């Protein structure tokens, strides 16, 4: 079979384009508490949906919002836990508690439940509580407090982190004192069933280890295995430095040694830890409100760090969180700018694909390669969120496959949730169509005579020219402005299995733009796929027979093709890149046998060629081509579209810009002609069942990204 296999990289860079008719940016959650300072997302009642916890400084309280599992409105009910002192930092983790009889503080058996650990400021202490009702099924969130705060031998607390520092299988606590310039470590003891912080109570003992810091003002600490030795290390931001400490614990004795420091600015307020370039080492993204920048620090191994990307952020960046917001496999960043009252979304994308190197997965002893991923960060969106955003949390709150973002607003005493921030400016997401006037929808019909063939009908409706047992009716129902000026091609098909055709656009920065069809003439932006070329043809059909439509994009100019096999929720399970078969003029997706998937029918000089697609994206060329395919001709331009699933019911639909006409043809014989409103010239035409009624509908792409929608019906004459 023609076309040599070549390697390629599929980039899932979802939903960067802004699309119209917006709703609300932020879904507000009222706190009824004052001055939120810390925020986290965690599944506190273990129902599979992440909840939110907010530390409110002036109210001496932690507010917990339960995830109600409702799409687009995940949070409603909340409970509040009060403390004896002002919380400044918050963490969540699992602690193993011994059996006891003092319910609800503990249970009469060994228990491991999600807990919140709080560091307080004026009476520096550590408090832990489980905000879940301690009886089966352990799902209901309950209020509590006031919890007593035992004063620890520190001046104040600034931040804290949880990890198993001594590798005994229990959660330990590291807490930062920003005035006394030290880090205190409190260890749990698995053998004794002694948690680092007692359940529903406060810690009252000296630290197991104190680590002195140099400098003047430490702000933040984090944990990660920076040297990949299996032990959790420590990084602290002090003044304008990141200071790294290696964990050198031996035989259960905890010990840290300073390994490196990196000068980056003047006031490193917060940072996020993640492997940004996918080389296996933990990197750092740090924000500095005085210097006005976000800086990415790349870990090169052996305690060597170098400055990577740096972006100007002059709105007072004070918080940063890492997550894959656009689902391209690379971690992105969201930054809260307190002075500018906004949250900035910064997306990471691959560059210079030809230079990407991958280590041998079977080799564990050699150093990491010099280049694993070459990437670039770019600012994609800025969200106006309200006064003084100070903390962020990223999670898929509504479980739709896209990471959402929560922000704590210190100046408004509330929390806001931005659903799917990578998709649009305000994340309402739904793109409504503009319905046509009633007189445009239901004009009178005319019937062409069999001798003269079809004639243009001002009614927008015509009957088959001869031997008709049914009639075609075409009705323009709406126009959708997707605001994609570069789009030149479109295709439709059911990508998510809901029975309604979804939309794929091409021609914008070598990407395919995805939109979910709602069956009402409205669309929901679902992101984009970077394929590396601008396609001349697009097909959307279920090629591998798994029940989800797939996408084939090909370019005659570069002689390449990309087959993207979808799984569900607009996610790509596999991408295959190939060279085009020689001499190909067009390609169709048709059902030619009893298999569930459709075949690729390549139209070329001298006849057709048929490929079947396997579940792993492999191709099998048919040795015998069905005779019926000989009658199918390549489409002359993108203004022609085929409708139908088999050669027997195949129709060719053509749009003419001057005058505005839609014509249906079968085997070259005209069946019907429709006169439609002559508006902006169309660039491309496609077919798909938009409303799920089993009959194909029509979509026309205008210059600028407008899409006209026509509903097609077959009726008894």
C-alpha positions as CSV (number, residue, x, y, z in Angstrom):
1,X,0.0,0.0,0.0
2,X,1.2,3.5,-0.8
3,X,2.7,5.9,1.7
4,X,5.7,5.2,3.9
5,X,5.2,5.4,7.6
6,X,6.9,8.3,9.3
7,X,7.2,9.3,12.9
8,X,5.4,12.3,14.2
9,X,4.3,14.0,17.4
10,X,0.6,14.8,18.1
11,X,0.1,17.9,20.2
12,X,-3.2,18.3,22.0
13,X,-3.3,22.1,22.6
14,X,-6.9,22.6,23.5
15,X,-9.1,25.6,23.2
16,X,-7.0,28.8,22.9
17,X,-9.3,30.7,20.6
18,X,-11.8,33.2,22.0
19,X,-15.3,32.6,20.8
20,X,-18.4,34.7,21.1
21,X,-21.5,35.4,23.1
22,X,-20.1,35.1,26.6
23,X,-21.5,34.7,30.0
24,X,-19.9,35.1,33.4
25,X,-16.1,34.8,34.0
26,X,-16.2,33.7,37.6
27,X,-18.7,31.5,39.4
28,X,-18.6,33.1,42.9
29,X,-18.7,31.2,46.2
30,X,-19.6,33.4,49.2
31,X,-17.5,32.7,52.3
32,X,-19.3,34.5,55.1
33,X,-15.8,34.7,56.5
34,X,-13.1,37.4,56.2
35,X,-9.8,37.6,54.4
36,X,-9.1,34.3,52.6
37,X,-5.4,33.7,52.4
38,X,-4.9,30.1,51.4
39,X,-6.8,27.7,49.1
40,X,-6.6,24.1,48.2
41,X,-8.5,21.4,46.3
42,X,-8.8,17.9,47.6
43,X,-11.3,15.0,47.7
44,X,-12.0,15.3,51.4
45,X,-15.0,12.9,51.5
46,X,-13.6,10.4,49.0
47,X,-16.5,10.6,46.6
48,X,-14.3,11.0,43.5
49,X,-14.9,14.8,43.2
50,X,-12.5,17.4,44.6
51,X,-13.7,19.7,47.3
52,X,-12.4,23.2,48.2
53,X,-10.9,24.4,51.5
54,X,-10.2,28.1,52.2
55,X,-8.3,29.5,55.1
56,X,-9.7,32.8,56.3
57,X,-7.3,34.8,58.3
58,X,-9.4,37.4,60.1
59,X,-12.2,35.0,60.9
60,X,-9.9,32.4,62.5
61,X,-11.7,29.9,60.3
62,X,-11.4,27.3,57.5
63,X,-14.4,27.0,55.1
64,X,-14.9,23.8,53.2
65,X,-17.1,23.7,50.1
66,X,-18.5,20.3,49.2
67,X,-18.4,19.3,45.5
68,X,-22.1,18.7,44.5
69,X,-21.0,17.0,41.3
70,X,-23.2,19.3,39.2
71,X,-21.8,20.3,35.8
72,X,-20.8,23.9,35.7
73,X,-21.9,24.5,39.3
74,X,-19.9,22.2,41.4
75,X,-20.1,23.9,44.7
76,X,-23.0,25.0,46.8
77,X,-23.0,23.7,50.4
78,X,-20.2,24.7,52.8
79,X,-19.2,24.0,56.4
80,X,-16.9,26.0,58.6
81,X,-14.3,25.0,61.2
82,X,-13.2,27.7,63.7
83,X,-9.8,27.9,65.4
84,X,-8.3,29.8,68.3
85,X,-5.9,31.7,66.0
86,X,-5.6,33.1,62.5
87,X,-4.7,30.5,59.8
88,X,-2.0,31.4,57.3
89,X,-1.3,28.2,55.5
90,X,-3.2,25.0,54.5
91,X,-2.4,21.5,53.4
92,X,-4.3,18.2,52.9
93,X,-3.1,14.7,53.3
94,X,-3.8,11.2,54.7
95,X,-2.8,10.4,58.3
96,X,-3.0,7.0,60.0
97,X,-4.8,7.4,63.3
98,X,-4.8,4.8,66.1
99,X,-8.1,3.4,67.5
100,X,-9.8,5.2,70.4
101,X,-13.2,5.7,71.9
102,X,-13.4,9.5,71.8
103,X,-15.7,9.8,68.8
104,X,-16.0,11.9,66.8
105,X,-12.3,12.8,67.2
106,X,-11.3,9.3,66.3
107,X,-12.7,5.8,65.6
108,X,-12.5,2.6,67.5
109,X,-10.2,1.1,64.9
110,X,-7.1,2.2,62.9
111,X,-8.3,4.8,60.3
112,X,-6.9,6.7,57.4
113,X,-9.1,9.6,56.4
114,X,-8.3,12.8,54.4
115,X,-7.3,15.6,56.8
116,X,-6.6,19.3,56.7
117,X,-3.5,20.6,58.4
118,X,-3.5,24.3,59.3
119,X,-0.6,26.6,60.3
120,X,-1.6,29.5,62.5
121,X,0.2,32.9,62.8
122,X,0.1,34.7,66.1
123,X,0.1,31.6,68.4
124,X,2.2,29.6,66.0
125,X,0.7,26.1,66.0
126,X,-0.3,23.2,63.8
127,X,-3.9,22.0,63.8
128,X,-5.4,18.9,62.1
129,X,-9.0,18.0,61.5
130,X,-11.1,15.7,59.3
131,X,-14.2,17.6,58.1
132,X,-16.1,14.4,57.4
133,X,-18.8,12.8,59.6
134,X,-17.0,9.9,61.3
135,X,-19.7,7.3,60.5
136,X,-20.4,5.3,57.4
137,X,-20.5,6.0,54.6
138,X,-18.0,8.9,55.6
139,X,-19.4,11.2,52.9
140,X,-21.1,14.1,54.7
141,X,-19.0,17.2,55.5
142,X,-19.6,18.6,59.0
143,X,-18.6,21.8,60.8
144,X,-16.5,21.9,63.8
145,X,-14.5,23.9,66.4
146,X,-13.4,25.9,68.0
147,X,-10.2,23.9,67.9
148,X,-7.5,24.7,70.5
149,X,-4.1,25.8,69.2
150,X,-1.1,24.7,71.2
151,X,1.8,27.2,70.9
152,X,4.9,25.7,69.4
153,X,8.5,27.0,70.0
154,X,8.5,29.3,66.9
155,X,7.9,33.0,66.4
156,X,5.3,32.7,63.6
157,X,4.4,30.4,60.8
158,X,4.4,31.4,57.1
159,X,3.9,28.2,55.1
160,X,3.8,24.4,55.4
161,X,4.2,21.3,53.3
162,X,3.4,17.6,53.8
163,X,5.6,14.6,52.7
164,X,7.1,11.4,54.0
165,X,10.5,12.7,54.7
166,X,12.0,9.7,56.5
167,X,10.3,7.0,54.3
168,X,8.5,5.2,57.1
169,X,5.2,5.2,55.3
170,X,3.6,8.1,57.3
171,X,2.9,11.7,56.5
172,X,5.3,14.2,58.0
173,X,5.0,18.0,58.3
174,X,7.5,20.8,57.4
175,X,6.6,24.3,58.6
176,X,8.3,27.6,57.8
177,X,9.0,30.3,60.4
178,X,9.4,33.5,58.5
179,X,10.8,35.5,61.4
180,X,13.0,33.1,63.2
181,X,14.4,32.0,59.8
182,X,14.0,28.2,60.2
183,X,12.1,25.2,59.1
184,X,10.6,22.8,61.6
185,X,10.0,19.1,60.9
186,X,7.4,17.0,62.7
187,X,7.5,13.3,61.9
188,X,4.9,10.6,62.2
189,X,5.8,7.2,63.5
190,X,4.2,4.3,61.6
191,X,5.4,1.6,64.1
192,X,3.8,3.4,67.0
193,X,0.7,4.6,65.0
194,X,1.6,8.1,66.1
195,X,0.6,10.7,63.5
196,X,2.7,13.8,63.1
197,X,-0.3,16.0,64.2
198,X,-3.1,14.5,66.4
199,X,-6.6,14.0,64.9
200,X,-9.1,16.8,65.5
201,X,-6.5,18.6,67.6
202,X,-3.3,20.6,67.9
203,X,0.4,19.6,68.1
204,X,2.2,20.3,71.5
205,X,5.8,19.2,71.3
206,X,9.2,20.4,70.0
207,X,10.1,19.7,66.4
208,X,12.0,16.5,65.5
209,X,14.4,18.7,63.4
210,X,15.0,22.4,62.9
211,X,16.8,23.6,59.8
212,X,18.3,27.1,60.0
213,X,18.1,29.5,57.0
214,X,20.3,32.3,55.9
215,X,18.9,35.6,54.7
216,X,16.2,38.0,55.8
217,X,12.8,37.0,54.6
218,X,11.7,33.5,53.7
219,X,8.3,33.3,52.1
220,X,7.5,29.8,50.8
221,X,8.6,26.2,50.9
222,X,8.0,23.2,48.8
223,X,9.0,19.5,48.6
224,X,10.1,17.3,45.7
225,X,12.7,14.7,44.8
226,X,15.1,17.0,43.0
227,X,18.0,14.6,42.7
228,X,15.8,11.5,41.9
229,X,17.3,9.4,44.8
230,X,13.9,8.4,46.2
231,X,14.0,10.8,49.1
232,X,11.9,14.0,49.4
233,X,14.0,17.1,49.3
234,X,13.2,20.7,50.2
235,X,13.2,24.1,48.5
236,X,12.7,27.4,50.3
237,X,12.3,30.9,48.7
238,X,14.4,33.4,50.8
239,X,14.5,37.0,49.6
240,X,15.4,36.7,45.9
241,X,16.9,33.2,46.1
242,X,15.6,29.7,45.7
243,X,17.5,27.6,48.3
244,X,17.6,23.8,47.8
245,X,18.2,21.3,50.5
246,X,18.9,17.6,49.8
247,X,17.4,14.9,52.0
248,X,20.3,12.7,53.4
249,X,18.2,10.6,55.8
250,X,20.0,7.4,56.8
251,X,18.6,4.6,59.0
252,X,15.6,6.7,60.0
253,X,17.6,9.7,61.1
254,X,16.3,12.8,59.3
255,X,19.0,15.2,57.9
256,X,19.1,17.9,55.3
257,X,22.1,19.5,53.6
258,X,22.1,22.7,51.5
259,X,22.8,21.7,47.9
260,X,22.2,24.8,45.7
261,X,20.8,28.3,45.5
262,X,19.6,30.2,42.5
263,X,19.3,34.1,42.4
264,X,16.2,35.1,40.5
265,X,14.8,38.4,41.8
266,X,14.1,40.3,44.9
267,X,11.0,38.8,46.6
268,X,10.1,35.3,45.6
269,X,6.6,35.2,47.0
270,X,5.5,31.7,45.8
271,X,6.3,28.9,43.4
272,X,5.0,25.8,41.8
273,X,6.9,22.5,41.4
274,X,6.5,20.3,38.3
275,X,8.4,18.6,35.5
276,X,7.8,21.2,32.8
277,X,10.1,19.8,30.1
278,X,9.3,16.1,30.8
279,X,12.9,15.1,31.5
280,X,12.1,13.4,34.8
281,X,13.4,16.1,37.0
282,X,11.3,18.5,39.2
283,X,11.5,22.1,37.9
284,X,10.3,25.3,39.6
285,X,8.1,28.2,38.4
286,X,8.4,31.1,40.7
287,X,6.6,34.5,40.9
288,X,8.2,37.8,42.2
289,X,5.8,40.7,42.7
290,X,8.6,43.2,43.3
291,X,10.6,42.2,40.2
292,X,7.3,41.8,38.3
293,X,8.0,38.4,36.7
294,X,7.3,34.7,36.4
295,X,10.5,32.7,36.1
296,X,10.8,29.0,35.2
297,X,13.9,27.3,36.7
298,X,14.9,24.1,34.9
299,X,16.5,21.2,36.9
300,X,19.4,19.8,34.9
301,X,20.2,17.1,37.4
302,X,23.0,16.7,40.0
303,X,21.8,19.8,41.8
304,X,22.4,22.0,38.7
305,X,19.7,24.6,38.0
306,X,19.4,27.1,35.2
307,X,16.9,29.8,34.4
308,X,14.5,29.0,31.7
309,X,11.6,31.1,30.5
310,X,10.9,34.5,32.1
311,X,7.7,36.4,31.5
312,X,6.9,40.0,32.6
313,X,3.9,40.2,35.0
314,X,3.6,43.7,36.3
315,X,0.3,43.2,38.2
316,X,1.8,41.9,41.4
317,X,2.0,38.2,41.0
318,X,1.7,36.4,44.3
319,X,0.5,32.9,43.6
320,X,1.1,30.3,40.9
321,X,-0.2,26.8,40.2
322,X,0.8,24.2,37.5
323,X,-1.7,22.0,35.6
324,X,-2.3,20.8,32.1
325,X,-5.1,23.2,31.3
326,X,-5.1,22.6,27.5
327,X,-4.5,18.8,27.6
328,X,-1.5,18.8,25.3
329,X,0.6,16.7,27.8
330,X,2.6,19.7,28.9
331,X,2.1,21.5,32.2
332,X,0.8,25.1,32.0
333,X,0.7,27.8,34.6
334,X,-1.9,30.1,36.2
335,X,-0.7,33.2,38.1
336,X,-2.7,35.4,40.4
337,X,-1.8,39.1,40.1
338,X,-3.0,40.7,43.3
339,X,-2.5,44.4,42.3
340,X,-4.1,44.0,38.9
341,X,-7.1,41.9,40.2
342,X,-6.6,39.3,37.6
343,X,-5.5,35.7,36.9
344,X,-3.2,35.1,33.9
345,X,-3.3,31.7,32.1
346,X,0.1,30.8,30.6
347,X,0.2,27.8,28.3
348,X,3.2,25.7,27.4
349,X,3.7,24.4,23.8
350,X,6.3,22.3,22.1
351,X,8.6,24.0,19.6
352,X,11.3,22.6,17.2
353,X,9.8,19.2,17.0
354,X,12.7,17.9,14.9
355,X,15.1,18.4,17.8
356,X,13.1,16.6,20.4
357,X,15.0,13.7,22.0
358,X,13.7,10.8,24.1
359,X,15.7,8.7,26.6
360,X,15.8,5.0,26.2
361,X,13.0,3.8,28.6
362,X,15.0,0.7,29.5
363,X,18.1,2.7,30.6
364,X,18.0,3.9,34.2
365,X,21.7,4.6,34.9
366,X,22.6,7.2,32.2
367,X,22.2,10.9,32.7
368,X,19.1,12.5,31.3
369,X,19.5,13.8,27.6
370,X,20.4,17.4,27.0
371,X,17.1,17.9,25.3
372,X,13.9,16.1,26.1
373,X,11.2,18.6,25.2
374,X,11.9,22.0,23.7
375,X,9.0,24.2,24.8
376,X,7.8,27.8,25.0
377,X,5.4,29.5,27.3
378,X,2.9,32.1,26.1
379,X,0.2,34.2,27.8
380,X,-3.1,32.9,26.5
381,X,-5.8,34.7,28.7
382,X,-6.1,37.3,31.4
383,X,-9.2,36.9,33.6
384,X,-10.5,39.9,35.6
385,X,-11.6,38.1,38.8
386,X,-12.2,40.7,41.5
387,X,-10.2,42.4,44.2
388,X,-6.9,41.0,45.4
389,X,-6.6,37.4,44.2
390,X,-4.1,35.7,46.5
391,X,-4.4,31.9,46.2
392,X,-5.1,29.4,43.4
393,X,-6.1,25.8,43.2
394,X,-6.4,23.7,40.0
395,X,-8.5,20.6,39.6
396,X,-11.2,19.1,37.3
397,X,-14.1,20.0,39.6
398,X,-16.9,19.0,37.3
399,X,-15.0,15.9,35.9
400,X,-15.5,16.9,32.2
401,X,-11.9,16.1,31.4
402,X,-10.6,19.7,31.6
403,X,-8.8,21.3,34.5
404,X,-10.7,24.1,36.2
405,X,-9.3,26.9,38.3
406,X,-10.3,28.3,41.7
407,X,-9.1,31.6,43.1
408,X,-9.4,33.1,46.5
409,X,-10.2,36.9,46.6
410,X,-8.7,38.5,49.6
411,X,-10.4,41.8,48.9
412,X,-13.9,40.5,48.4
413,X,-14.1,37.6,50.9
414,X,-15.1,35.1,48.3
415,X,-13.8,32.3,46.1
416,X,-14.4,32.1,42.4
417,X,-14.3,29.1,40.1
418,X,-13.3,29.4,36.4
419,X,-14.5,26.3,34.5
420,X,-12.2,25.2,31.6
421,X,-10.1,28.4,31.6
422,X,-8.2,27.3,28.5
423,X,-11.3,27.3,26.3
424,X,-12.5,30.9,26.2
425,X,-12.2,34.3,27.8
426,X,-15.1,33.8,30.2
427,X,-15.5,30.0,30.1
428,X,-19.2,30.1,29.6
429,X,-18.2,28.1,26.5
430,X,-21.6,27.9,24.7
431,X,-21.6,29.6,21.3
432,X,-25.2,30.3,20.3
433,X,-26.4,30.5,16.7
434,X,-28.3,33.5,15.3
435,X,-31.7,32.1,14.3
436,X,-33.0,33.0,10.9
437,X,-36.3,35.0,10.5
438,X,-39.4,32.9,10.1
439,X,-40.0,34.1,6.5
440,X,-36.5,32.8,5.6
441,X,-37.2,29.4,7.1
442,X,-40.5,28.4,5.6
443,X,-40.9,29.8,2.1
444,X,-43.2,28.1,-0.5
445,X,-41.9,25.2,-2.5
446,X,-41.6,24.7,-6.2
447,X,-41.3,21.4,-8.1
448,X,-39.0,21.3,-11.2
449,X,-40.3,19.5,-14.3
450,X,-38.6,16.2,-15.2
451,X,-37.7,17.6,-18.6
452,X,-36.1,20.8,-17.5
453,X,-34.3,19.3,-14.5
454,X,-34.3,21.2,-11.2
455,X,-34.9,24.9,-11.1
456,X,-33.9,27.4,-8.5
457,X,-36.5,27.7,-5.8
458,X,-37.0,30.8,-3.9
459,X,-38.8,28.5,-1.4
460,X,-35.6,26.8,-0.4
461,X,-37.3,23.4,-1.1
462,X,-37.4,21.1,-4.1
463,X,-38.5,17.6,-5.0
464,X,-36.6,14.8,-6.8
465,X,-36.7,15.3,-10.5
466,X,-38.1,11.9,-11.4
467,X,-39.2,8.7,-9.8
468,X,-39.5,10.4,-6.5
469,X,-40.8,8.5,-3.5
470,X,-39.7,11.2,-1.1
471,X,-38.9,14.9,-1.1
472,X,-36.0,16.9,0.1
473,X,-36.5,20.0,2.2
474,X,-33.7,22.4,3.2
475,X,-34.2,25.0,5.9
476,X,-31.5,27.5,7.0
477,X,-31.8,27.6,10.8
478,X,-29.0,29.7,12.1
479,X,-25.6,31.2,11.7
480,X,-22.8,30.7,14.3
481,X,-19.9,33.2,14.6
482,X,-16.9,31.1,15.8
483,X,-14.5,34.1,15.3
484,X,-11.7,32.1,13.6
485,X,-10.5,34.4,10.8
486,X,-8.0,31.9,9.5
487,X,-10.4,28.9,9.1
488,X,-10.6,27.6,5.6
489,X,-12.0,24.1,6.0
490,X,-14.6,22.3,8.1
491,X,-16.0,18.9,8.7
492,X,-18.7,17.5,11.0
493,X,-19.2,14.2,12.8
494,X,-20.1,12.8,16.2
495,X,-16.9,12.9,18.2
496,X,-18.4,12.3,21.7
497,X,-21.1,9.7,20.9
498,X,-24.1,11.8,21.8
499,X,-25.8,11.3,18.4
500,X,-25.2,15.0,17.4
501,X,-22.6,16.1,14.9
502,X,-19.7,18.0,16.3
503,X,-17.5,20.5,14.3
504,X,-13.9,20.5,13.3
505,X,-12.3,23.6,11.7
506,X,-8.9,23.8,10.0
507,X,-6.6,26.5,8.6
508,X,-5.7,28.3,11.9
509,X,-2.0,27.9,12.8
510,X,-1.8,24.3,11.6
511,X,-4.4,23.3,14.2
512,X,-7.8,21.6,14.1
513,X,-10.3,23.4,16.2
514,X,-13.0,21.3,18.0
515,X,-16.5,22.3,18.8
516,X,-19.2,20.2,20.5
517,X,-22.6,20.3,18.7
518,X,-25.5,20.6,21.1
519,X,-28.2,19.8,18.5
520,X,-29.8,23.2,18.8
521,X,-27.6,25.2,16.5
522,X,-25.3,26.0,19.3
523,X,-21.7,24.9,19.9
524,X,-19.4,24.4,22.8
525,X,-15.7,25.1,22.3
526,X,-13.7,22.0,23.1
527,X,-10.1,23.0,22.2
528,X,-7.7,22.4,19.3
529,X,-5.3,19.7,18.0
530,X,-2.0,20.8,16.6
531,X,-1.2,18.6,13.5
532,X,1.7,20.5,12.0
533,X,0.2,21.3,8.6
534,X,-2.8,23.1,7.1
535,X,-5.2,20.4,5.7
536,X,-6.8,20.4,2.3
537,X,-9.3,17.7,3.3
538,X,-11.0,16.7,6.5
539,X,-13.0,13.6,7.4
540,X,-14.8,12.9,10.6
541,X,-16.0,9.3,10.9
542,X,-15.6,6.2,13.1
543,X,-12.7,4.5,11.4
544,X,-11.7,2.0,14.1
545,X,-15.2,0.9,15.1
546,X,-15.0,1.9,18.8
547,X,-18.2,4.0,18.7
548,X,-16.4,7.3,18.7
549,X,-15.8,9.3,15.5
550,X,-12.2,9.9,14.5
551,X,-10.5,12.7,12.4
552,X,-8.5,12.4,9.2
553,X,-6.6,15.5,8.0
554,X,-4.5,15.5,4.9
555,X,-2.5,18.0,2.8
556,X,-2.0,17.6,-0.9
557,X,0.6,20.4,-0.8
558,X,2.9,18.6,1.7
559,X,1.7,15.1,0.9
560,X,1.1,14.2,4.5
561,X,-1.8,13.0,6.6
562,X,-2.7,12.7,10.3
563,X,-5.2,10.1,11.6
564,X,-6.5,11.0,15.1
565,X,-8.3,8.2,16.8
566,X,-10.6,9.6,19.5
567,X,-11.6,7.8,22.7
568,X,-14.2,9.9,24.5
569,X,-14.7,13.5,25.8
570,X,-12.9,14.9,22.8
571,X,-9.6,13.2,23.8
572,X,-7.3,11.6,21.3
573,X,-6.2,8.1,22.2
574,X,-3.8,7.7,19.3
575,X,-2.3,9.8,16.5
576,X,-0.8,8.3,13.4
577,X,1.1,10.4,10.8
578,X,1.9,9.1,7.2
579,X,2.7,10.2,3.8
580,X,-0.2,10.3,1.3
581,X,-0.5,7.5,-1.2
582,X,0.8,8.4,-4.6
583,X,-1.7,10.0,-7.1
584,X,-4.5,10.6,-4.6
585,X,-7.0,13.2,-5.6
586,X,-9.6,12.8,-2.8
587,X,-10.7,10.6,0.1
588,X,-14.1,9.5,1.5
589,X,-15.2,7.5,4.5
590,X,-17.7,4.8,3.5
591,X,-19.3,1.7,5.1
592,X,-18.3,-1.1,2.7
593,X,-18.7,-4.3,4.8
594,X,-20.3,-5.5,8.1
595,X,-17.5,-4.1,10.3
596,X,-18.3,-1.3,12.7
597,X,-15.7,1.1,11.3
598,X,-15.8,3.0,8.0
599,X,-13.2,2.4,5.4
600,X,-11.0,5.1,3.7
601,X,-11.8,5.2,0.0
602,X,-8.9,6.9,-1.8
603,X,-9.9,8.4,-5.2
604,X,-7.0,8.5,-7.6
605,X,-6.3,8.3,-11.3
606,X,-7.0,4.9,-12.6
607,X,-9.6,3.9,-9.9
608,X,-10.2,3.8,-6.2
609,X,-8.2,2.2,-3.3
610,X,-9.6,1.1,0.0
611,X,-8.0,1.0,3.4
612,X,-9.3,-0.4,6.6
613,X,-8.2,1.1,9.9
614,X,-7.1,-1.1,12.8
615,X,-7.6,-0.3,16.5
616,X,-4.0,0.7,16.9
617,X,-4.1,3.1,13.9
618,X,-2.7,0.5,11.4
619,X,-3.9,0.3,7.8
620,X,-4.8,-2.7,5.7
621,X,-5.3,-2.2,2.0
622,X,-8.1,-4.2,0.3
623,X,-7.0,-6.6,-2.5
624,X,-10.3,-6.2,-4.3
625,X,-12.1,-2.9,-4.7
626,X,-15.9,-2.9,-4.9
627,X,-17.1,-2.1,-8.4
628,X,-19.5,0.6,-7.2
629,X,-16.6,2.8,-6.2
630,X,-15.7,3.3,-9.8
631,X,-18.6,5.8,-10.3
632,X,-17.4,8.1,-7.5
633,X,-15.4,11.2,-8.6
634,X,-13.1,13.5,-6.6
635,X,-14.7,16.7,-5.4
636,X,-13.6,19.6,-7.5
637,X,-13.4,22.1,-4.6
638,X,-14.2,22.5,-0.9
639,X,-17.6,23.8,-1.9
640,X,-18.6,20.2,-2.7
641,X,-19.4,17.7,0.0
642,X,-20.5,14.0,0.0
643,X,-23.4,12.8,2.2
644,X,-24.2,9.2,2.9
645,X,-22.5,6.2,4.4
646,X,-22.4,3.8,1.5
647,X,-22.0,3.9,-2.3
648,X,-25.7,3.2,-2.7
649,X,-27.0,6.2,-0.9
650,X,-24.1,8.6,-1.7
651,X,-25.2,12.2,-2.6
652,X,-22.9,15.0,-3.8
653,X,-24.0,18.5,-2.5
654,X,-22.6,21.6,-4.1
655,X,-22.9,25.3,-3.0
656,X,-22.7,28.1,-5.5
657,X,-21.9,31.6,-4.2
658,X,-23.4,33.5,-7.1
659,X,-26.3,33.0,-7.0
660,X,-26.7,31.4,-3.5
661,X,-27.7,27.9,-4.5
662,X,-27.5,24.4,-3.0
663,X,-27.7,21.5,-5.4
664,X,-28.0,17.8,-4.7
665,X,-26.6,15.3,-7.2
666,X,-26.5,11.4,-7.4
667,X,-24.3,9.7,-9.9
668,X,-23.9,13.0,-11.7
669,X,-27.7,13.4,-12.0
670,X,-29.2,16.5,-10.4
671,X,-31.9,15.7,-7.9
672,X,-32.8,19.0,-6.3
673,X,-31.8,22.7,-6.4
674,X,-32.3,25.2,-3.6
675,X,-32.0,28.9,-3.7
676,X,-30.6,30.2,-0.3
677,X,-29.9,33.6,1.1
678,X,-26.9,35.1,-0.6
679,X,-24.7,36.5,2.2
680,X,-20.9,36.2,2.6
681,X,-19.3,33.8,0.1
682,X,-18.7,30.4,1.5
683,X,-15.2,28.9,1.7
684,X,-16.2,25.3,2.3
685,X,-19.2,23.0,2.7
686,X,-19.7,19.9,4.9
687,X,-22.4,17.5,5.9
688,X,-23.3,16.0,9.3
689,X,-26.3,15.1,11.4
690,X,-26.5,18.1,13.6
691,X,-29.8,17.4,15.3
692,X,-29.6,13.6,15.6
693,X,-32.6,12.9,13.5
694,X,-30.8,10.4,11.2
695,X,-30.7,12.8,8.2
696,X,-27.6,14.7,7.2
697,X,-27.6,18.5,7.6
698,X,-25.4,21.1,5.9
699,X,-22.7,23.4,7.2
700,X,-21.1,26.3,5.3
701,X,-17.9,28.1,6.4
702,X,-17.7,31.8,5.8
703,X,-14.7,34.1,5.7
704,X,-13.9,35.1,9.3
705,X,-15.1,31.9,10.9
706,X,-18.9,32.2,10.5
707,X,-20.8,28.9,10.0
708,X,-24.2,28.8,8.3
709,X,-26.4,25.8,9.3
710,X,-29.1,24.2,7.1
711,X,-31.4,21.5,8.3
712,X,-32.2,18.8,5.7
713,X,-35.4,16.7,5.8
714,X,-36.8,13.9,3.6
715,X,-40.5,13.9,3.4
716,X,-43.2,12.0,1.6
717,X,-44.1,13.9,-1.6
